[in-house]
């Protein structure tokens, strides 16, 4: 079963994350806005990974002086998706 979410980010340059997960594995990930190289890189790296591993790796990462980051927001998106 494929689960997907369009997650509105908070506190980052990116504005939204679209992510699809099937049987706990990330199948698709894309960011709207943000630092193009970084968000594209994150999207490519996480495809094929277990959502749980991405949450554990990215949760709590900060971007400079911000309280969050695009990877942290992806962890939040995945966590909310797993609660559905």
N, C-alpha and C positions, 0 to 999 in steps of 0.2 A: 504494500500500500504506500503510495506516494503522498507525503504531506508537504505543503508549501506555505510560505508566509511572505508577505510584503511588510517588512518591519520598519517602522518609522524610527530613525535613530535620534538620539538626544546627545547634545554636547560635542558633536563631531562635524567636520566639513562635509562628510557624506550625509545625504538626507534620507536615504532608504536603502534597505538590503532586501533582495529577493533571494530566497534560498529554498531548495527542494531536497527532501530527505526521503530515502526509501530503505526500509528495514534497517534504520540506524546509520545509513551511509549517505553522505552528502553527494547528490547527483548534479546539482547546479547551484551556482552562487554568483551574484552580481551586485554591484554597488551603484547607486545613483549619486553622482558628484564625488567629492573627496579627491585625494591625491591620485591621479590616474595610474601611475606606475605601481604605487603601493596597493591600491584596492584591486587592480587587475592581478597583481602578484598573489595577494591573499586568496582571491577567487580561484586562481589556477591551483594553488597549493592544496586547498582544502577539499577539492573534488576528489572523491574516492576514499576520503578519511571517515572514520567513525565520528559522528556528531559529538559523542561523549568526550572523545579525545580532544577535539577542537575546543569544546567548552572548557575542559580542564587546563588546556594550554594557554588560551587567550583571555580567560576571565581575569579581570582586574588590571590588565595592561593599560597604561596611561600614555597619552600623546603630549609630550612636553609638560606644561603646567596644567593641562586639562585633567579632569577627574576620570576621563574615559578615553577610549580610542576606537578606531574602526574595528580592530580585532576584538576588543571588549564588547562592542555593540553586536558583533556577529555572535559572540558567545551568548549574549542576552537573547538574541533572536532565536538561536537554536534551543536555548533553555525554554523559552516560551512555546516553541513548537513542540517540544517533547512533553509539555504539560497538556497539550490538546488531546 
